[in-house]
Amino acid sequence: MRSILDVPAPAKLNLFLHVVGRRADGYHLLQSAFMLIDWCDTLHFERRAGGAISREDIGGGPGLPTDDLCVRAAAALQQASGRTEGVHITLDKRVPAQAGMGGGSSDAASTLLALNRLWELRLSRPQLAAIAQELGADVPFFLGGGNAWVEGIGERLQPLALPQARFVVLKPPHGVETAAIFRSEALQRSTIPATIAGFAADPWTFGHNDLQPVAEGLCPQIREGLAWLASAGLAGRMTGSGSALFAHLAGREAPALPAGLLAAGWQIRECGNLAVHPLAGWAGSDDQGCAA
């Protein structure tokens, strides 16, 4: 096998995000529901001799750091497996950065799954997850194969069934630094823990995002986006640490973004949720894909 092409890396939305406590080591304890959506990056992998790992960006988006998460994922898998082959990664970056949509983490997870196949490693999903959790808190979720109820510092995942639905996702031009939100003294850290049963009664309006008030202060465009969604009759909410916003469409069409906001760099997209990750069968002996 020389290459694997057109590998998707879907984004996610946090349907809610509660901060329920803080550990002695400073890590925050969270509850959330992570939902996969059909806004995806696309990656291509070409096998290389000699162990070198390289990445090329296409698609016209802003350039990524040389040592981004998909490169780090390839290097971590190479080290953990002892393989001497390398890879050239071509990344068509479509999911916005600094959006709270998990784009970089999803790229890393898809890289682990694709290289597990390209390098013929046949590592199981738990083996890949052990590598993934060293790369970032959200990476194991994207390896899990489906939507999840998330607790702890993001390491405790429970499969979650969600009805099909469509959403409008709105991304302001500016992003938010996650660390700045969690450093803030204004962050609410004592929300009462929720239950899956309570969430399941109405998943599209349940709870809130504890990070949102702090993020609004750091990025006023979040307030602007929420006000625009409200003017369209939609109840918007920030996903993750922002700055992307979303609203359940409930059978409606997504509103058109004003030309001035589009010209200023705002992004808008109507998205559907995914019942399973498109690479759900790619770990171990069950992996399949488009190879060349």
C-alpha positions as protocol buffer text, in pm:
chain_id: "A"
residue {
  index: 1
  type: MET
  ca { x: 0 y: 0 z: 0 }
}
residue {
  index: 2
  type: ARG
  ca { x: 154 y: 331 z: -110 }
}
residue {
  index: 3
  type: SER
  ca { x: -106 y: 585 z: -3 }
}
residue {
  index: 4
  type: ILE
  ca { x: -445 y: 647 z: 155 }
}
residue {
  index: 5
  type: LEU
  ca { x: -646 y: 932 z: 12 }
}
residue {
  index: 6
  type: ASP
  ca { x: -950 y: 1137 z: 111 }
}
residue {
  index: 7
  type: VAL
  ca { x: -944 y: 1060 z: 482 }
}
residue {
  index: 8
  type: PRO
  ca { x: -1210 y: 1266 z: 664 }
}
residue {
  index: 9
  type: ALA
  ca { x: -1160 y: 1435 z: 1002 }
}
residue {
  index: 10
  type: PRO
  ca { x: -1500 y: 1558 z: 1125 }
}
residue {
  index: 11
  type: ALA
  ca { x: -1551 y: 1842 z: 1370 }
}
residue {
  index: 12
  type: LYS
  ca { x: -1759 y: 1822 z: 1686 }
}
residue {
  index: 13
  type: LEU
  ca { x: -1995 y: 2045 z: 1881 }
}
residue {
  index: 14
  type: ASN
  ca { x: -2024 y: 2057 z: 2259 }
}
residue {
  index: 15
  type: LEU
  ca { x: -2400 y: 2054 z: 2308 }
}
residue {
  index: 16
  type: PHE
  ca { x: -2335 y: 2185 z: 2659 }
}
residue {
  index: 17
  type: LEU
  ca { x: -2023 y: 2227 z: 2872 }
}
residue {
  index: 18
  type: HIS
  ca { x: -2039 y: 2243 z: 3251 }
}
residue {
  index: 19
  type: VAL
  ca { x: -1742 y: 2297 z: 3482 }
}
residue {
  index: 20
  type: VAL
  ca { x: -1830 y: 2095 z: 3792 }
}
residue {
  index: 21
  type: GLY
  ca { x: -1509 y: 2128 z: 3993 }
}
residue {
  index: 22
  type: ARG
  ca { x: -1134 y: 2155 z: 3994 }
}
residue {
  index: 23
  type: ARG
  ca { x: -871 y: 1901 z: 4094 }
}
residue {
  index: 24
  type: ALA
  ca { x: -584 y: 1975 z: 4331 }
}
residue {
  index: 25
  type: ASP
  ca { x: -346 y: 1978 z: 4034 }
}
residue {
  index: 26
  type: GLY
  ca { x: -544 y: 2260 z: 3872 }
}
residue {
  index: 27
  type: TYR
  ca { x: -720 y: 2058 z: 3602 }
}
residue {
  index: 28
  type: HIS
  ca { x: -1088 y: 2139 z: 3564 }
}
residue {
  index: 29
  type: LEU
  ca { x: -1357 y: 1872 z: 3595 }
}
residue {
  index: 30
  type: LEU
  ca { x: -1608 y: 1889 z: 3312 }
}
residue {
  index: 31
  type: GLN
  ca { x: -1931 y: 1744 z: 3185 }
}
residue {
  index: 32
  type: SER
  ca { x: -2028 y: 1769 z: 2821 }
}
residue {
  index: 33
  type: ALA
  ca { x: -2196 y: 1598 z: 2530 }
}
residue {
  index: 34
  type: PHE
  ca { x: -1971 y: 1575 z: 2223 }
}
residue {
  index: 35
  type: MET
  ca { x: -2151 y: 1545 z: 1890 }
}
residue {
  index: 36
  type: LEU
  ca { x: -1983 y: 1476 z: 1555 }
}
residue {
  index: 37
  type: ILE
  ca { x: -2089 y: 1692 z: 1261 }
}
residue {
  index: 38
  type: ASP
  ca { x: -2031 y: 1673 z: 887 }
}
residue {
  index: 39
  type: TRP
  ca { x: -1794 y: 1973 z: 867 }
}
residue {
  index: 40
  type: CYS
  ca { x: -1466 y: 1795 z: 793 }
}
residue {
  index: 41
  type: ASP
  ca { x: -1102 y: 1840 z: 713 }
}
residue {
  index: 42
  type: THR
  ca { x: -961 y: 1600 z: 452 }
}
residue {
  index: 43
  type: LEU
  ca { x: -619 y: 1436 z: 475 }
}
residue {
  index: 44
  type: HIS
  ca { x: -411 y: 1237 z: 226 }
}
residue {
  index: 45
  type: PHE
  ca { x: -122 y: 1012 z: 332 }
}
residue {
  index: 46
  type: GLU
  ca { x: 168 y: 899 z: 113 }
}
residue {
  index: 47
  type: ARG
  ca { x: 411 y: 641 z: 245 }
}
residue {
  index: 48
  type: ARG
  ca { x: 778 y: 751 z: 248 }
}
residue {
  index: 49
  type: ALA
  ca { x: 1097 y: 558 z: 312 }
}
residue {
  index: 50
  type: GLY
  ca { x: 1355 y: 687 z: 556 }
}
residue {
  index: 51
  type: GLY
  ca { x: 1132 y: 785 z: 847 }
}
residue {
  index: 52
  type: ALA
  ca { x: 1070 y: 1150 z: 752 }
}
residue {
  index: 53
  type: ILE
  ca { x: 733 y: 1303 z: 842 }
}
residue {
  index: 54
  type: SER
  ca { x: 621 y: 1606 z: 639 }
}
residue {
  index: 55
  type: ARG
  ca { x: 300 y: 1800 z: 589 }
}
residue {
  index: 56
  type: GLU
  ca { x: 164 y: 2017 z: 307 }
}
residue {
  index: 57
  type: ASP
  ca { x: -138 y: 2246 z: 348 }
}
residue {
  index: 58
  type: ILE
  ca { x: -386 y: 2300 z: 67 }
}
residue {
  index: 59
  type: GLY
  ca { x: -726 y: 2467 z: 47 }
}
residue {
  index: 60
  type: GLY
  ca { x: -625 y: 2828 z: 90 }
}
residue {
  index: 61
  type: GLY
  ca { x: -674 y: 2853 z: 467 }
}
residue {
  index: 62
  type: PRO
  ca { x: -423 y: 3002 z: 710 }
}
residue {
  index: 63
  type: GLY
  ca { x: -103 y: 2800 z: 743 }
}
residue {
  index: 64
  type: LEU
  ca { x: -59 y: 2571 z: 1040 }
}
residue {
  index: 65
  type: PRO
  ca { x: 248 y: 2541 z: 1264 }
}
residue {
  index: 66
  type: THR
  ca { x: 510 y: 2300 z: 1129 }
}
residue {
  index: 67
  type: ASP
  ca { x: 464 y: 2075 z: 1432 }
}
residue {
  index: 68
  type: ASP
  ca { x: 84 y: 2064 z: 1431 }
}
residue {
  index: 69
  type: LEU
  ca { x: -120 y: 1785 z: 1588 }
}
residue {
  index: 70
  type: CYS
  ca { x: -132 y: 1554 z: 1285 }
}
residue {
  index: 71
  type: VAL
  ca { x: 249 y: 1569 z: 1254 }
}
residue {
  index: 72
  type: ARG
  ca { x: 284 y: 1506 z: 1628 }
}
residue {
  index: 73
  type: ALA
  ca { x: 39 y: 1215 z: 1600 }
}
residue {
  index: 74
  type: ALA
  ca { x: 242 y: 1057 z: 1320 }
}
residue {
  index: 75
  type: ALA
  ca { x: 564 y: 1097 z: 1519 }
}
residue {
  index: 76
  type: ALA
  ca { x: 404 y: 952 z: 1834 }
}
residue {
  index: 77
  type: LEU
  ca { x: 272 y: 649 z: 1643 }
}
residue {
  index: 78
  type: GLN
  ca { x: 610 y: 600 z: 1476 }
}
residue {
  index: 79
  type: GLN
  ca { x: 784 y: 602 z: 1812 }
}
residue {
  index: 80
  type: ALA
  ca { x: 530 y: 380 z: 1987 }
}
residue {
  index: 81
  type: SER
  ca { x: 533 y: 119 z: 1708 }
}
residue {
  index: 82
  type: GLY
  ca { x: 904 y: 127 z: 1630 }
}
residue {
  index: 83
  type: ARG
  ca { x: 833 y: 162 z: 1256 }
}
residue {
  index: 84
  type: THR
  ca { x: 1099 y: 324 z: 1042 }
}
residue {
  index: 85
  type: GLU
  ca { x: 873 y: 433 z: 754 }
}
residue {
  index: 86
  type: GLY
  ca { x: 777 y: 794 z: 711 }
}
residue {
  index: 87
  type: VAL
  ca { x: 480 y: 974 z: 561 }
}
residue {
  index: 88
  type: HIS
  ca { x: 390 y: 1287 z: 367 }
}
residue {
  index: 89
  type: ILE
  ca { x: 57 y: 1431 z: 487 }
}
residue {
  index: 90
  type: THR
  ca { x: -150 y: 1663 z: 269 }
}
residue {
  index: 91
  type: LEU
  ca { x: -407 y: 1850 z: 476 }
}
residue {
  index: 92
  type: ASP
  ca { x: -708 y: 2028 z: 327 }
}
residue {
  index: 93
  type: LYS
  ca { x: -801 y: 2238 z: 631 }
}
residue {
  index: 94
  type: ARG
  ca { x: -1169 y: 2334 z: 633 }
}
residue {
  index: 95
  type: VAL
  ca { x: -1266 y: 2325 z: 1003 }
}
residue {
  index: 96
  type: PRO
  ca { x: -1183 y: 2665 z: 1157 }
}
residue {
  index: 97
  type: ALA
  ca { x: -904 y: 2689 z: 1412 }
}
residue {
  index: 98
  type: GLN
  ca { x: -961 y: 2832 z: 1763 }
}
residue {
  index: 99
  type: ALA
  ca { x: -1328 y: 2750 z: 1723 }
}
residue {
  index: 100
  type: GLY
  ca { x: -1397 y: 2493 z: 1997 }
}
residue {
  index: 101
  type: MET
  ca { x: -1480 y: 2238 z: 1724 }
}
residue {
  index: 102
  type: GLY
  ca { x: -1185 y: 2004 z: 1782 }
}
residue {
  index: 103
  type: GLY
  ca { x: -1039 y: 2037 z: 1432 }
}
residue {
  index: 104
  type: GLY
  ca { x: -677 y: 1974 z: 1529 }
}
residue {
  index: 105
  type: SER
  ca { x: -768 y: 1686 z: 1760 }
}
residue {
  index: 106
  type: SER
  ca { x: -977 y: 1528 z: 1487 }
}
residue {
  index: 107
  type: ASP
  ca { x: -688 y: 1560 z: 1240 }
}
residue {
  index: 108
  type: ALA
  ca { x: -464 y: 1383 z: 1492 }
}
residue {
  index: 109
  type: ALA
  ca { x: -713 y: 1099 z: 1544 }
}
residue {
  index: 110
  type: SER
  ca { x: -765 y: 1047 z: 1170 }
}
residue {
  index: 111
  type: THR
  ca { x: -386 y: 1046 z: 1128 }
}
residue {
  index: 112
  type: LEU
  ca { x: -349 y: 769 z: 1388 }
}
residue {
  index: 113
  type: LEU
  ca { x: -622 y: 562 z: 1223 }
}
residue {
  index: 114
  type: ALA
  ca { x: -492 y: 611 z: 869 }
}
residue {
  index: 115
  type: LEU
  ca { x: -126 y: 541 z: 953 }
}
residue {
  index: 116
  type: ASN
  ca { x: -226 y: 236 z: 1154 }
}
residue {
  index: 117
  type: ARG
  ca { x: -348 y: 103 z: 820 }
}
residue {
  index: 118
  type: LEU
  ca { x: -86 y: 253 z: 588 }
}
residue {
  index: 119
  type: TRP
  ca { x: 202 y: 123 z: 801 }
}
residue {
  index: 120
  type: GLU
  ca { x: 16 y: -209 z: 855 }
}
residue {
  index: 121
  type: LEU
  ca { x: 46 y: -188 z: 1233 }
}
residue {
  index: 122
  type: ARG
  ca { x: -294 y: -340 z: 1323 }
}
residue {
  index: 123
  type: LEU
  ca { x: -299 y: -170 z: 1662 }
}
residue {
  index: 124
  type: SER
  ca { x: -629 y: -197 z: 1846 }
}
residue {
  index: 125
  type: ARG
  ca { x: -841 y: 105 z: 1931 }
}
residue {
  index: 126
  type: PRO
  ca { x: -733 y: 94 z: 2302 }
}
residue {
  index: 127
  type: GLN
  ca { x: -369 y: 87 z: 2191 }
}
residue {
  index: 128
  type: LEU
  ca { x: -425 y: 389 z: 1968 }
}
residue {
  index: 129
  type: ALA
  ca { x: -618 y: 563 z: 2247 }
}
residue {
  index: 130
  type: ALA
  ca { x: -318 y: 531 z: 2478 }
}
residue {
  index: 131
  type: ILE
  ca { x: -117 y: 729 z: 2223 }
}
residue {
  index: 132
  type: ALA
  ca { x: -404 y: 971 z: 2159 }
}
residue {
  index: 133
  type: GLN
  ca { x: -445 y: 1081 z: 2519 }
}
residue {
  index: 134
  type: GLU
  ca { x: -85 y: 1204 z: 2524 }
}
residue {
  index: 135
  type: LEU
  ca { x: -165 y: 1433 z: 2230 }
}
residue {
  index: 136
  type: GLY
  ca { x: -465 y: 1613 z: 2377 }
}
residue {
  index: 137
  type: ALA
  ca { x: -781 y: 1568 z: 2581 }
}
residue {
  index: 138
  type: ASP
  ca { x: -1017 y: 1558 z: 2280 }
}
residue {
  index: 139
  type: VAL
  ca { x: -815 y: 1320 z: 2059 }
}
residue {
  index: 140
  type: PRO
  ca { x: -945 y: 995 z: 2223 }
}
residue {
  index: 141
  type: PHE
  ca { x: -1303 y: 1108 z: 2156 }
}
residue {
  index: 142
  type: PHE
  ca { x: -1242 y: 1120 z: 1781 }
}
residue {
  index: 143
  type: LEU
  ca { x: -1103 y: 765 z: 1798 }
}
residue {
  index: 144
  type: GLY
  ca { x: -1410 y: 640 z: 1981 }
}
residue {
  index: 145
  type: GLY
  ca { x: -1634 y: 595 z: 1680 }
}
residue {
  index: 146
  type: GLY
  ca { x: -1937 y: 794 z: 1788 }
}
residue {
  index: 147
  type: ASN
  ca { x: -2096 y: 1066 z: 1997 }
}
residue {
  index: 148
  type: ALA
  ca { x: -2018 y: 1066 z: 2367 }
}
residue {
  index: 149
  type: TRP
  ca { x: -2112 y: 1185 z: 2714 }
}
residue {
  index: 150
  type: VAL
  ca { x: -1786 y: 1323 z: 2851 }
}
residue {
  index: 151
  type: GLU
  ca { x: -1673 y: 1362 z: 3213 }
}
residue {
  index: 152
  type: GLY
  ca { x: -1361 y: 1409 z: 3423 }
}
residue {
  index: 153
  type: ILE
  ca { x: -1094 y: 1611 z: 3244 }
}
residue {
  index: 154
  type: GLY
  ca { x: -1225 y: 1469 z: 2916 }
}
residue {
  index: 155
  type: GLU
  ca { x: -1094 y: 1116 z: 2959 }
}
residue {
  index: 156
  type: ARG
  ca { x: -1419 y: 946 z: 3066 }
}
residue {
  index: 157
  type: LEU
  ca { x: -1634 y: 877 z: 2759 }
}
residue {
  index: 158
  type: GLN
  ca { x: -1970 y: 702 z: 2742 }
}
residue {
  index: 159
  type: PRO
  ca { x: -2141 y: 630 z: 2407 }
}
residue {
  index: 160
  type: LEU
  ca { x: -2434 y: 858 z: 2343 }
}
residue {
  index: 161
  type: ALA
  ca { x: -2720 y: 807 z: 2097 }
}
residue {
  index: 162
  type: LEU
  ca { x: -2860 y: 1128 z: 1948 }
}
residue {
  index: 163
  type: PRO
  ca { x: -3148 y: 1189 z: 1705 }
}
residue {
  index: 164
  type: GLN
  ca { x: -3066 y: 1321 z: 1361 }
}
residue {
  index: 165
  type: ALA
  ca { x: -3074 y: 1700 z: 1345 }
}
residue {
  index: 166
  type: ARG
  ca { x: -2935 y: 1998 z: 1158 }
}
residue {
  index: 167
  type: PHE
  ca { x: -2756 y: 2302 z: 1293 }
}
residue {
  index: 168
  type: VAL
  ca { x: -2623 y: 2635 z: 1178 }
}
residue {
  index: 169
  type: VAL
  ca { x: -2259 y: 2686 z: 1282 }
}
residue {
  index: 170
  type: LEU
  ca { x: -2118 y: 3039 z: 1286 }
}
residue {
  index: 171
  type: LYS
  ca { x: -1748 y: 3124 z: 1333 }
}
residue {
  index: 172
  type: PRO
  ca { x: -1631 y: 3483 z: 1394 }
}
residue {
  index: 173
  type: PRO
  ca { x: -1300 y: 3591 z: 1242 }
}
residue {
  index: 174
  type: HIS
  ca { x: -1125 y: 3595 z: 1579 }
}
residue {
  index: 175
  type: GLY
  ca { x: -1060 y: 3295 z: 1800 }
}
residue {
  index: 176
  type: VAL
  ca { x: -1023 y: 3249 z: 2176 }
}
residue {
  index: 177
  type: GLU
  ca { x: -726 y: 3113 z: 2368 }
}
residue {
  index: 178
  type: THR
  ca { x: -854 y: 2822 z: 2577 }
}
residue {
  index: 179
  type: ALA
  ca { x: -591 y: 2868 z: 2849 }
}
residue {
  index: 180
  type: ALA
  ca { x: -699 y: 3229 z: 2901 }
}
residue {
  index: 181
  type: ILE
  ca { x: -1056 y: 3116 z: 2974 }
}
residue {
  index: 182
  type: PHE
  ca { x: -952 y: 2855 z: 3228 }
}
residue {
  index: 183
  type: ARG
  ca { x: -716 y: 3102 z: 3399 }
}
residue {
  index: 184
  type: SER
  ca { x: -994 y: 3354 z: 3450 }
}
residue {
  index: 185
  type: GLU
  ca { x: -1115 y: 3417 z: 3805 }
}
residue {
  index: 186
  type: ALA
  ca { x: -1459 y: 3486 z: 3657 }
}
residue {
  index: 187
  type: LEU
  ca { x: -1499 y: 3128 z: 3534 }
}
residue {
  index: 188
  type: GLN
  ca { x: -1785 y: 2939 z: 3700 }
}
residue {
  index: 189
  type: ARG
  ca { x: -1635 y: 2619 z: 3844 }
}
residue {
  index: 190
  type: SER
  ca { x: -1914 y: 2473 z: 4058 }
}
residue {
  index: 191
  type: THR
  ca { x: -2207 y: 2383 z: 3834 }
}
residue {
  index: 192
  type: ILE
  ca { x: -2416 y: 2101 z: 3979 }
}
residue {
  index: 193
  type: PRO
  ca { x: -2340 y: 1772 z: 3797 }
}
residue {
  index: 194
  type: ALA
  ca { x: -2596 y: 1668 z: 3537 }
}
residue {
  index: 195
  type: THR
  ca { x: -2729 y: 1326 z: 3439 }
}
residue {
  index: 196
  type: ILE
  ca { x: -2762 y: 1163 z: 3100 }
}
residue {
  index: 197
  type: ALA
  ca { x: -3132 y: 1109 z: 3167 }
}
residue {
  index: 198
  type: GLY
  ca { x: -3184 y: 1481 z: 3224 }
}
residue {
  index: 199
  type: PHE
  ca { x: -2988 y: 1564 z: 2909 }
}
residue {
  index: 200
  type: ALA
  ca { x: -3173 y: 1309 z: 2695 }
}
residue {
  index: 201
  type: ALA
  ca { x: -3511 y: 1468 z: 2769 }
}
residue {
  index: 202
  type: ASP
  ca { x: -3417 y: 1766 z: 2549 }
}
residue {
  index: 203
  type: PRO
  ca { x: -3058 y: 1744 z: 2417 }
}
residue {
  index: 204
  type: TRP
  ca { x: -3076 y: 2057 z: 2199 }
}
residue {
  index: 205
  type: THR
  ca { x: -3160 y: 2302 z: 2479 }
}
residue {
  index: 206
  type: PHE
  ca { x: -3014 y: 2128 z: 2784 }
}
residue {
  index: 207
  type: GLY
  ca { x: -2770 y: 2308 z: 3011 }
}
residue {
  index: 208
  type: HIS
  ca { x: -2532 y: 2584 z: 2912 }
}
residue {
  index: 209
  type: ASN
  ca { x: -2164 y: 2651 z: 2841 }
}
residue {
  index: 210
  type: ASP
  ca { x: -1980 y: 2772 z: 3152 }
}
residue {
  index: 211
  type: LEU
  ca { x: -1693 y: 2899 z: 2937 }
}
residue {
  index: 212
  type: GLN
  ca { x: -1914 y: 3128 z: 2729 }
}
residue {
  index: 213
  type: PRO
  ca { x: -1939 y: 3433 z: 2961 }
}
residue {
  index: 214
  type: VAL
  ca { x: -1560 y: 3453 z: 2997 }
}
residue {
  index: 215
  type: ALA
  ca { x: -1508 y: 3397 z: 2625 }
}
residue {
  index: 216
  type: GLU
  ca { x: -1752 y: 3679 z: 2542 }
}
residue {
  index: 217
  type: GLY
  ca { x: -1533 y: 3917 z: 2741 }
}
residue {
  index: 218
  type: LEU
  ca { x: -1222 y: 3803 z: 2557 }
}
residue {
  index: 219
  type: CYS
  ca { x: -1385 y: 3805 z: 2212 }
}
residue {
  index: 220
  type: PRO
  ca { x: -1676 y: 4052 z: 2178 }
}
residue {
  index: 221
  type: GLN
  ca { x: -1754 y: 3906 z: 1834 }
}
residue {
  index: 222
  type: ILE
  ca { x: -1911 y: 3612 z: 2018 }
}
residue {
  index: 223
  type: ARG
  ca { x: -2178 y: 3846 z: 2157 }
}
residue {
  index: 224
  type: GLU
  ca { x: -2225 y: 3994 z: 1811 }
}
residue {
  index: 225
  type: GLY
  ca { x: -2277 y: 3646 z: 1662 }
}
residue {
  index: 226
  type: LEU
  ca { x: -2522 y: 3544 z: 1934 }
}
residue {
  index: 227
  type: ALA
  ca { x: -2721 y: 3864 z: 1879 }
}
residue {
  index: 228
  type: TRP
  ca { x: -2736 y: 3799 z: 1505 }
}
residue {
  index: 229
  type: LEU
  ca { x: -2860 y: 3442 z: 1562 }
}
residue {
  index: 230
  type: ALA
  ca { x: -3122 y: 3572 z: 1806 }
}
residue {
  index: 231
  type: SER
  ca { x: -3238 y: 3826 z: 1545 }
}
residue {
  index: 232
  type: ALA
  ca { x: -3295 y: 3529 z: 1313 }
}
residue {
  index: 233
  type: GLY
  ca { x: -3506 y: 3358 z: 1581 }
}
residue {
  index: 234
  type: LEU
  ca { x: -3237 y: 3106 z: 1678 }
}
residue {
  index: 235
  type: ALA
  ca { x: -3108 y: 3024 z: 2025 }
}
residue {
  index: 236
  type: GLY
  ca { x: -2731 y: 3029 z: 1983 }
}
residue {
  index: 237
  type: ARG
  ca { x: -2466 y: 2881 z: 2209 }
}
residue {
  index: 238
  type: MET
  ca { x: -2088 y: 2864 z: 2202 }
}
residue {
  index: 239
  type: THR
  ca { x: -1922 y: 2528 z: 2145 }
}
residue {
  index: 240
  type: GLY
  ca { x: -1625 y: 2424 z: 2357 }
}
residue {
  index: 241
  type: SER
  ca { x: -1396 y: 2715 z: 2437 }
}
residue {
  index: 242
  type: GLY
  ca { x: -1520 y: 2902 z: 2128 }
}
residue {
  index: 243
  type: SER
  ca { x: -1533 y: 3113 z: 1934 }
}
residue {
  index: 244
  type: ALA
  ca { x: -1771 y: 2914 z: 1708 }
}
residue {
  index: 245
  type: LEU
  ca { x: -2143 y: 2931 z: 1782 }
}
residue {
  index: 246
  type: PHE
  ca { x: -2425 y: 2697 z: 1686 }
}
residue {
  index: 247
  type: ALA
  ca { x: -2802 y: 2674 z: 1693 }
}
residue {
  index: 248
  type: HIS
  ca { x: -3044 y: 2387 z: 1634 }
}
residue {
  index: 249
  type: LEU
  ca { x: -3244 y: 2458 z: 1319 }
}
residue {
  index: 250
  type: ALA
  ca { x: -3553 y: 2252 z: 1414 }
}
residue {
  index: 251
  type: GLY
  ca { x: -3658 y: 2201 z: 1052 }
}
residue {
  index: 252
  type: ARG
  ca { x: -3570 y: 2553 z: 940 }
}
residue {
  index: 253
  type: GLU
  ca { x: -3310 y: 2656 z: 684 }
}
residue {
  index: 254
  type: ALA
  ca { x: -2994 y: 2829 z: 799 }
}
residue {
  index: 255
  type: PRO
  ca { x: -3020 y: 3208 z: 763 }
}
residue {
  index: 256
  type: ALA
  ca { x: -2795 y: 3386 z: 515 }
}
residue {
  index: 257
  type: LEU
  ca { x: -2504 y: 3573 z: 667 }
}
residue {
  index: 258
  type: PRO
  ca { x: -2495 y: 3944 z: 576 }
}
residue {
  index: 259
  type: ALA
  ca { x: -2244 y: 4031 z: 306 }
}
residue {
  index: 260
  type: GLY
  ca { x: -2056 y: 4261 z: 542 }
}
residue {
  index: 261
  type: LEU
  ca { x: -1988 y: 3982 z: 791 }
}
residue {
  index: 262
  type: LEU
  ca { x: -1880 y: 3745 z: 514 }
}
residue {
  index: 263
  type: ALA
  ca { x: -1641 y: 4008 z: 382 }
}
residue {
  index: 264
  type: ALA
  ca { x: -1503 y: 4054 z: 733 }
}
residue {
  index: 265
  type: GLY
  ca { x: -1410 y: 3686 z: 756 }
}
residue {
  index: 266
  type: TRP
  ca { x: -1707 y: 3532 z: 935 }
}
residue {
  index: 267
  type: GLN
  ca { x: -1788 y: 3173 z: 834 }
}
residue {
  index: 268
  type: ILE
  ca { x: -2129 y: 3008 z: 835 }
}
residue {
  index: 269
  type: ARG
  ca { x: -2233 y: 2656 z: 748 }
}
residue {
  index: 270
  type: GLU
  ca { x: -2539 y: 2435 z: 783 }
}
residue {
  index: 271
  type: CYS
  ca { x: -2431 y: 2099 z: 929 }
}
residue {
  index: 272
  type: GLY
  ca { x: -2588 y: 1767 z: 1011 }
}
residue {
  index: 273
  type: ASN
  ca { x: -2484 y: 1549 z: 1300 }
}
residue {
  index: 274
  type: LEU
  ca { x: -2321 y: 1208 z: 1247 }
}
residue {
  index: 275
  type: ALA
  ca { x: -2434 y: 889 z: 1421 }
}
residue {
  index: 276
  type: VAL
  ca { x: -2087 y: 735 z: 1383 }
}
residue {
  index: 277
  type: HIS
  ca { x: -1742 y: 857 z: 1288 }
}
residue {
  index: 278
  type: PRO
  ca { x: -1668 y: 791 z: 916 }
}
residue {
  index: 279
  type: LEU
  ca { x: -1353 y: 594 z: 1019 }
}
residue {
  index: 280
  type: ALA
  ca { x: -1531 y: 391 z: 1288 }
}
residue {
  index: 281
  type: GLY
  ca { x: -1402 y: 57 z: 1149 }
}
residue {
  index: 282
  type: TRP
  ca { x: -1041 y: 156 z: 1089 }
}
residue {
  index: 283
  type: ALA
  ca { x: -871 y: 22 z: 1401 }
}
residue {
  index: 284
  type: GLY
  ca { x: -706 y: -319 z: 1424 }
}
residue {
  index: 285
  type: SER
  ca { x: -812 y: -593 z: 1185 }
}
residue {
  index: 286
  type: ASP
  ca { x: -1141 y: -421 z: 1099 }
}
residue {
  index: 287
  type: ASP
  ca { x: -992 y: -120 z: 921 }
}
residue {
  index: 288
  type: GLN
  ca { x: -1095 y: -41 z: 568 }
}
residue {
  index: 289
  type: GLY
  ca { x: -1040 y: 253 z: 340 }
}
residue {
  index: 290
  type: CYS
  ca { x: -953 y: 398 z: 4 }
}
residue {
  index: 291
  type: ALA
  ca { x: -597 y: 289 z: -71 }
}
residue {
  index: 292
  type: ALA
  ca { x: -379 y: 335 z: -373 }
}
